[in-house]
Amino acid sequence: MIWKTSINKMTGTKYPLIMAAFAGLGRTEFAASFSNAGGLGIITALNYRLDSFKSELIKMQSLTDKPFGVNLTVLPPGVRAFDPLSNVTREDYLKYLEIAIDEGVEVFTTSAYQATHIGERVIEAGCNWFHKCALIRHAISAEKVGASAITLIGMEASGFKNPFQHTTLINLTLANQFLKTPIIAAGGIGDARGFLGALGMGAEGVCLGSAILTTKESPASEERKKMWLEMKFLSEEYHKQLYHRELGATRVPSAAIAHQKTQTSIHELIDGIMGEAAEILKSWGLTKNKINIIPKKAIFK
């Protein structure tokens, strides 16, 4: 099956799949494996010191000949005092950015907080800027300042939570009424039906986070992977940890990880998702071997 969306067009990837940014785990080798499997691997810049970042980009180019991107996580003011990277300045972000631009990176993702100063430079350099946010009103703001695509995170996702966050379903279906900018879905997606469901709700790409944490290439420890694979996703304790309504990070991966029963490679995981998605479409009566996602128009402004 050939997949064609605006996200494929911008990224140059085989599949409209974007790797999430992972603090600590979003490293070069992990990102390269995602790119080699057909998606857009993402190197999380702040996982590296500024003086070693260029060498990692050069290494990435030796590990894959496929497209990849770089994430710049902008730390919200309220968490900076508790984060070891709190000494990263506005100027440091731009230095990371310039190194990546010089090395030919064409897609940049930003997350966690306002990143207009980064996005403006990305667009000025002729690159694509994907901004990740949890609220539709933040997505509208990102569109107004020029984001190339917007990743909308539903409350099913792991990571940092916003108390006013909607579900992935509500985020996607409502955002299509307000945005012209392409949407990338995130939050609880880890199998073929979730992928197709996201496209059906108006996304033009899908961001995979928790779903890939137990893969062989994931830098997470084997003990942690085993714990995640055996996690009781239907328990009350898990539910309370994931779906809390406070401003702060959740302590568990999203239930997207529950689709994985054994440890596989990223290549096997992605091939499985995309292969099954093609089979599902055929079972629905699709006879063509190509999927074209037609850009939508916003209803409300």
Protein Blocks (a to p, Z undefined) as FASTA:
>chain_A
ZZddfklmmnopabdcdcdddehjlcfklmmmmmmnopacdddfklpcfklmmmmmmmmm
mmpccdcddddddddfklmmmpcklmpcfklmmmmmmmmmmnopabdcdehiacklmmmm
mmmnopacddddfbfklmmmmmmnopabdcdddfkbgcjddfkbccfklmmmmmmmmpmb
dcddeehiabfklmmmmmmnopabdcdfklmmmgmklmbdfklmmmmmmpcfkbmklmmm
mmpcbecddfbdcfklmmpmbdcdfklmmmmmmmmmmmmmmmnopabfcdcddddddfbZ
Z
